[in-house]
């Protein structure tokens, strides 16, 4: 089910970002370079969606 509005969509993106950051913490402790690189890419993709102009959705 797609998000109802931009606020909900952004909330989903922030949730995704939080999950990636938690994985990143463990990867740093384990010195897992490949995982750290993958986390960085995921964070870039999420941030690109989160801060794009114009927004993906419009509040109605």
MARSELUM-756801 format. One line per 5 residues: number of its first residue (from 1); their letters; for each residue z, x, y of N, C-alpha, C. Coordinates in Angstrom, 1 decimal. Layout:
// MARSELUM-756801
NUM = A = Z,X,Y,Z,X,Y,Z,X,Y | ... $
// end
This chain:
// MARSELUM-756801
1 = XXXXX = 0.0,0.9,-1.2,0.0,0.0,0.0,0.0,0.9,1.2 | -1.0,0.7,2.1,-1.0,1.6,3.3,0.1,1.2,4.3 | 0.5,2.2,5.1,1.5,1.9,6.1,1.2,0.8,7.1 | 2.2,0.0,7.5,1.9,-1.1,8.4,1.6,-0.7,9.8 | 2.1,0.4,10.2,1.9,0.9,11.6,2.1,2.4,11.7 $
6 = XXXXX = 1.8,2.9,12.8,1.9,4.4,13.0,3.3,4.9,12.8 | 4.3,4.2,13.2,5.7,4.7,13.0,6.0,4.8,11.5 | 5.6,3.9,10.7,5.8,4.0,9.3,5.0,5.1,8.7 | 3.7,5.3,9.1,2.9,6.4,8.7,3.5,7.7,9.0 | 4.0,7.9,10.2,4.6,9.1,10.6,5.9,9.4,9.8 $
11 = XXXXX = 6.6,8.3,9.5,7.8,8.4,8.7,7.5,9.0,7.3 | 6.4,8.5,6.7,5.9,9.0,5.4,5.5,10.5,5.5 | 4.9,10.9,6.6,4.5,12.3,6.8,5.7,13.2,6.9 | 6.7,12.7,7.7,8.0,13.5,7.8,8.7,13.6,6.5 | 8.6,12.6,5.7,9.2,12.6,4.3,8.5,13.7,3.5 $
16 = XXXXX = 7.2,13.7,3.6,6.4,14.7,2.8,6.8,16.1,3.3 | 6.9,16.3,4.6,7.2,17.6,5.2,8.6,18.0,4.7 | 9.5,17.1,4.7,10.9,17.5,4.2,10.8,18.0,2.7 | 10.1,17.3,1.9,10.0,17.7,0.5,9.4,19.1,0.4 | 8.3,19.4,1.2,7.7,20.7,1.1,8.7,21.8,1.6 $
21 = XXXXX = 9.5,21.4,2.6,10.4,22.4,3.1,11.5,22.7,2.1 | 11.9,21.7,1.3,12.9,21.9,0.3,12.4,22.8,-0.8 | 11.1,22.6,-1.2,10.4,23.5,-2.2,10.3,24.9,-1.6 | 10.0,25.0,-0.3,9.9,26.3,0.3,11.2,27.1,0.3 | 12.3,26.4,0.5,13.6,27.1,0.4,13.8,27.8,-0.9 $
26 = XXXXX = 13.5,27.0,-2.0,13.7,27.6,-3.3,12.7,28.7,-3.6 | 11.5,28.6,-3.1,10.5,29.6,-3.3,10.9,30.9,-2.5 | 11.5,30.8,-1.4,12.0,31.9,-0.6,13.1,32.6,-1.4 | 14.0,31.9,-2.0,15.1,32.5,-2.8,14.6,33.2,-4.0 | 13.5,32.7,-4.6,12.9,33.2,-5.8,11.8,34.3,-5.5 $
31 = XXXXX = 11.5,34.4,-4.2,10.4,35.3,-3.8,9.1,35.0,-4.4 | 8.8,33.7,-4.5,7.6,33.2,-5.1,6.5,33.1,-4.0 | 5.8,34.2,-3.8,4.8,34.3,-2.8,3.7,33.2,-2.9 | 3.2,33.0,-4.1,2.1,32.0,-4.2,2.6,30.6,-3.8 | 3.8,30.2,-4.2,4.4,28.9,-3.8,4.6,28.9,-2.3 $
36 = XXXXX = 5.1,30.0,-1.7,5.3,30.0,-0.2,4.0,29.8,0.5 | 2.9,30.4,0.0,1.6,30.2,0.6,1.1,28.8,0.5 | 1.3,28.2,-0.7,0.9,26.8,-0.9,1.7,25.9,0.0 | 3.0,26.1,0.2,3.9,25.3,1.0,3.4,25.4,2.5 | 3.0,26.6,2.9,2.5,26.8,4.3,1.3,26.0,4.5 $
41 = XXXXX = 0.3,26.0,3.5,-0.9,25.2,3.7,-0.6,23.7,3.7 | 0.3,23.2,2.9,0.7,21.8,2.9,1.3,21.4,4.2 | 2.2,22.3,4.7,2.8,22.0,6.0,1.8,21.9,7.1 | 0.8,22.8,7.1,-0.3,22.7,8.1,-1.1,21.5,8.0 | -1.4,21.0,6.8,-2.2,19.8,6.6,-1.4,18.6,7.1 $
46 = XXXXX = -0.1,18.5,6.7,0.8,17.4,7.1,0.9,17.4,8.7 | 1.1,18.6,9.3,1.3,18.6,10.7,0.0,18.2,11.4 | -1.2,18.6,10.8,-2.5,18.2,11.4,-2.6,16.7,11.5 | -2.2,16.0,10.4,-2.2,14.5,10.4,-1.2,14.0,11.4 | 0.0,14.6,11.4,1.1,14.0,12.2,0.8,14.1,13.7 $
51 = XXXXX = 0.2,15.2,14.1,0.0,15.4,15.5,-1.4,15.2,16.0 | -2.3,14.6,15.2,-3.7,14.5,15.6,-3.8,13.5,16.8 | -4.9,13.8,17.5,-5.2,12.9,18.7,-6.7,12.4,18.5 | -7.0,11.2,18.6,-6.1,10.1,18.7,-5.4,9.8,17.4 | -4.3,9.0,17.4,-3.5,8.7,16.2,-4.4,8.0,15.2 $
56 = XXXXX = -4.1,8.1,13.9,-4.9,7.4,12.9,-4.8,5.9,13.0 | -3.6,5.4,13.4,-3.4,3.9,13.4,-3.0,3.5,14.8 | -3.1,2.2,15.1,-2.7,1.7,16.4,-1.6,0.7,16.1 | -0.6,0.7,16.9,0.5,-0.3,16.8,-0.1,-1.6,17.4 | 0.2,-2.7,16.7,-0.3,-4.0,17.2,0.8,-4.9,17.5 $
// end
